[in-house]
Amino acid sequence: MEERHQRRVKRNIERLEEWFGPLNDAQAERVQRYSARAPFSAELRDRDRKRRQAEFTAMLRAREAKQRLVQWAQDWEGGREPAYVEASRATRAEYGELLLDLDRTLSAEQREHLAIA
């Protein structure tokens, strides 16, 4: 679990540094706290992916793709577990708070990097 958390922290820092340039230690610590609190889990994502794959496979086997594929693709979020929906909502809210917190701490160089990114 700890290794997965560290990968998530690294991935989040890398993504944010694409926008802002290098993060300072305090900013990286804030990202680490976000990554620990964000409730969205790989397990939820994996279960949802497997559910979607099973739906797609069943549609193909039933030879119903012409009738169902467009609606199925448009309703991408339909059929999700309530836990998935809530974790996704909470994670987006937490990410928004992270971005607001980081915005308060951006240096002039980071703001310039963001403006040209």
N, C-alpha and C positions, 0 to 999 in steps of 0.2 A: 504494500500500500504506500509506504513512504517513497519508494522509487517512482511510482505512478504520480504521486503528488509533486515530486521534484521535476518530473518531465512536464507536468502541467504548468508549473511555475516558470520553467525555462521557456516553454512555448509561448506563454502569455507575455513574458518579458521581451522575447524576440519580436513578437507581433507589435507590441507597443513601441519598441525601439525603432521599428520601421517608420512609425508615425512621428515620434518625438526625438529620435536620436538617442544616445546613451542615457539610461536612467541613473540617477544618483542612488546611493545606498538607501536613503529613506524612501524613495519612490519604489525601489525594488522590494523593500520590506512591505510596503503597502500592497504591491502585487502579490506577494507571498500570503498576506492575510486574506486577500480576495480569493486566492486559489484554495485556501483552506476552508473558507466559509461558503463558497459557491456550492450549492447542494446538487448540482447536476452531476451525474455519475456515469462512468463508462458502462456500468451494468445496465442502467436505464437505456442508454443509447444503443447498446448491443441488443437488448430485448426488442426495442422498437425496430431496429434494422432487420432483425430476424423475422419479426411479424410482417414487415413490408415485403421482404423477400418471399415469404410464404404466400402472401396474397398475390403477388405477381406471378409466382410459379403456378398457383392454382388457376389463375386467370388464363395463363397460357395453355395449361393442360386441358382446361375446359373449352379451349378454342373460343374464348369470349373477349379477346383483346380488342377486336374492332368495336365491340359494343361498350366495353368498360374502361379501356385504357385511359382515354382522355379524362374522364371524370375521376378516375383513381389518381391520376397524376395531379390534377387540379386540387384535389382534396388531400394533399400531402399530410396534413396534420390530423386528419380524421382517424378515429379509432385508437388514438393514443391513450395509454393508461393515465388515470388521474394523477398518479405520482409523477409521471413524466411531465405532464402539463404544468403542474405546480412547481416542480424543480426547475423547469425551463423558465417559467415566469420569474421565480425568485433569483435565478442566476442572472437573467437579463437585468433585473433591478439592481442586483449587487454590482454588476459590471458598470451600470450607469453611475452608481455611487463611486466606484473606483475611478472612472474617468473624471468625474467632478472633483474628487480629491486630488488627482494628479494635476488637473488644470490649475488648481490653486498653488501648485508647487513648481510649475514649469519655469525654467530659466529663459532668458531672452534667446539664447542659442536654440533651446528646444522649441520655442514658439516659431523661430525662424525656420527651423527644420520642418515643422509641421506645415508652415505656409507654403513651402516648396515641395512637400512630399506629395 
